[in-house]
Amino acid sequence: MNNNVSKPLDRSQAPPLKSIDKLHIGAPKRFQLNNGIPIIAFEAPEQSVMYINLVFNAGKWHQDEPLIASFTSRLLREGTQNYSRQEIAEAIEFYGSNLRTQSRGYYAQVTLSCLSRYLPQMLPILKEILQAATFPQKELNTILNNSKQKLLVSREKNSVLAEEKFGELFFGGEHPYGYVVQESHYDQVNPEKLAAFYKKHYHPGNCTIYMAGKLPENSIDLLNEYIGGNDWKIQGKTLDRPYLPLACKATEKVHYISKPGSVQAAIRIGMPLFNKTHKDFPAFFVLNTILGGYFGARLVKNLRMEKGLTYGIYSTITSLLRYGYFYIGTEVNGDQWETAIKEIIFEINRLKKDLVSQDELQLVRNYLLGNLLSSLDGAFNLASTLQGAYAYNMDANFFHQLTETIKSVSPEELQALAIKYFDTDKMLKIVVGK
């Protein structure tokens, strides 16, 4: 008789929950290349792959004209002094690697992912992209034409129009984060402007490298050989743009944009807030989750599950390096946007009026702590998550403090935060519909 047969699971009972006493976040190793580039490395010897992420202060915050930062980033792998676009693509494919470039608000990134043993073969390609990109006119024209077409297609979506109008009214039309891209802006982009931006912002004095995975024993020597030498130098001092005030003059008035023939109306409601460096961020992070930060949130239950006004609705805190804002987004049936806004305001005011129950708060705590553990699981997730803290001159202590706040914040503290920050009369409200 076999006594080792396991008993079947009782699926009528949920598995027990285990509380998180403390996060265990491994400290990265730190190096510096010969030309001064700092390296932050998260090792995972059990892996066979690695990535190198070079982060430059080269996002649209630093550009003087629309689109220059994004197109500089997009053209990096489209041709260099020694490699054509096709040769770069073939080399990346041959070694089963991936090389991505992207530009965001403040930063631009060049990310190489490859099997660790192929690092010596991929670094010459990476060096060319970082030091010898040529921004060929033919490839630029192709990307410009495709981008124009995508712009026209995207402008058919009410959600895109609402996002654009929100940025324009919130930051201001001349602000790097607030201008609305026009078709004419594409006609002003040329290789000379991209090359000038590249020379000014893509250099060692403007770069930090994050590495994760199985790092070869000679990886620092290899990096010094290809991108850490004196042949890649600081190209002049990069001056940061000063803080620019927000243009947001939010009132109770709804900004309505008519788009005839629309079946749905896109809604965006928001207000200026703080970024993740603020002392109230951790507790407000919990408050936002209760309101609209996950599928079981109050806005979802009210507008989707109970009223059937929308398929999806969310609220979020956007943290930028020098700014922060809170906003709510959804799409509803075209003739129900006023009802939707009324219910959104009702849920916001309910947080100010009534205490959150302990059961609801515990559910949100479990959800947030589980997500936090997942974001710090493994070298790759850990590197990506901590990179987001290092950008604000913070470290792993931020996540320890966030954990403690999630575990300890009280209903009374959440209500006080809602009263302090939520003023629906002063929120910017935008509707795009028929």
C-alpha positions, 0 to 999 in steps of 0.5 A, a space after each residue: 500500500 502506498 502511503 505517500 499519495 498526496 491528498 487532493 487539494 481542497 479548492 473550496 478553501 483559499 490558500 493561507 496568506 503570509 505577511 511580509 515582514 521585511 523585503 530582502 533586496 540584494 545590493 548591486 555591485 558598482 564599478 566605473 569605466 575608465 572614461 568615468 561612466 558609472 556601472 550598477 550591476 545585478 548579478 545572476 550567475 544561474 542565468 545564461 543571458 544578460 543585459 546592458 542598459 545605457 541610460 542618457 539624459 537625452 529625453 524630450 525634456 532636453 530638446 529644443 524642437 519637437 521630435 528631435 529626441 525621439 528621432 535621434 533615439 530611433 535612428 541610432 541603429 539605422 546606420 553607422 560609419 562602419 555598418 549599414 542598417 541591414 548589417 546591424 540587423 543581421 548581426 543582432 539576429 545572427 547572435 540571437 540578441 536584441 538591441 532596443 532604443 527608446 526615448 521618454 520624458 527625461 531619459 533615453 535608453 540603449 539596451 542590449 540583451 544577449 547570451 553572456 557568451 556573445 558579449 564580445 561579438 555584440 559590443 562592437 555593434 554597440 560601440 558603433 551605435 553609441 559613437 558613430 551613428 550617421 542618421 542616414 537621410 533615406 532611413 530617416 525619410 522612411 521613418 518620418 513617412 511611417 510616423 506621419 501615417 501613424 499620427 493620422 491614424 492615432 488622431 482618429 482615437 478619442 483617447 489619444 485626443 484626450 491625452 494630447 489635450 490633457 498634456 497641453 492644458 496641464 503643462 502648456 503648449 510650449 512645454 516639452 511635456 505639453 506640446 501637441 505634435 503636428 504633421 508639420 513638425 515632422 518636416 522640420 526633422 533632419 539628420 543635421 539636427 539629430 547629429 547635433 543632439 546626439 553629439 550633445 547628449 550621448 556621451 560618457 558624462 551623460 550616461 549611467 550603465 545598468 547591467 543584470 544577469 550572468 556577467 562574464 568575468 571579463 565584462 568590465 574589461 570588455 566594456 572598457 575596451 569598447 565604450 570605456 576608452 579615451 576615444 569616447 569622451 565627454 562632448 562638452 558640459 550638458 546643461 539641464 533645462 531649468 524647472 518650467 512652471 505648469 500652465 494648468 489653470 484647472 477649474 470646475 469647467 469641462 473642456 469638451 472636444 467635439 468629434 462627430 460620429 464618435 460612439 464613445 467619449 474619452 474622459 481624462 480628469 486630473 490635477 497636479 501632485 507630487 512625484 515619488 520623492 514626496 513624503 506623502 507618496 507611499 500613503 497616496 499610492 495606497 489611496 490611489 489603488 483603492 480608488 482606481 489602481 487595480 481591477 477591484 478598485 472602487 471606480 471599476 466596481 461602480 462604473 463597470 460592474 454596477 453601472 455598466 458605463 465603461 469596459 475599463 477605468 483607472 486612476 494613476 499617479 504619474 511621477 516625473 523627475 520634476 513633476 507629478 500628477 494624478 489622473 483618471 482615464 476611461 471611455 464611456 458611451 457617448 451620451 453617458 459622459 456626464 453620468 460617468 463624471 458624476 460617479 467619478 466625483 462621487 467616489 472621490 468624495 466618498 474617500 473624503 467622507 467615509 473611512 475605508 473599511 479594514 477588510 477593503 484596506 487589507 485586500 489592497 495591502 495584499 495586492 500591493 505587497 504581492 506586486 512589490 515582491 514580484 517587481 523585485 524578484 530576480 536580477 532583471 526585475 530588481 535592476 529595472 525597479 531600482 533603476 526607477 529609484 536611482 533616477 530620483 537619487 533614492 535607493 532601496 530604502 524607498 521600497 522598505 519605506 513603501 512596504 512599511 507604509 502599505 502595512 501600517 497606513 490607517 483608514 484615518 490617514 487615508 481619509 486625511 490624505 483624500 481631504 488634503 489633496 482631492 479637490 474635484 472643483 479644481 481638477 482638469 476635466 477633458 471630454 472628447 466625444 460626438 
